[in-house]
Amino acid sequence: MIMEFKALRVPALTEEVAGNLESVLGSLPGIEQFTITLETKELSIRFDEDRLGFQTLAQTMATAGCPLHDIDAALLL
C-alpha cells in the first residue's frame, strides 16, 4: 500500500539535513518519491508500506538528522 508522509514544518531541515535525507532516502527500498523544500521547510515522502514500515522510515529520518519529535506539523496519508 502506497502511503505519503508530509511534514509541513520541519525546523531541523537545513541544507546539511536535506543532503543527508536525499542520500539515505534515495537508497532506501520502498521509497517511491520524495521532495524536500528548504524554503518552506517541508518534506514529502511517498513510500510502499509493504516494503518499508513507517517505524523504519522514522528511524532512518532520525539518523539523517530529522527526528519526528523535531517536526512541528505532519500528516500520514
Stockholm file with secondary structure:
# STOCKHOLM 1.0

chainA/1-77         MIMEFKALRVPALTEEVAGNLESVLGSLPGIEQFTITLETKELSIRFDEDRLGFQTLAQTMATAGCPLHDIDAALLL
#=GR chainA/1-77 SS CEEEEEEEECTTCCHHHHHHHHHHHHTSTTEEEEEEETTTTEEEEEEETTTSCHHHHHHHHHHTTCCGGGCSEEEEC
#=GC SS_cons        CEEEEEEEECTTCCHHHHHHHHHHHHTSTTEEEEEEETTTTEEEEEEETTTSCHHHHHHHHHHTTCCGGGCSEEEEC
//
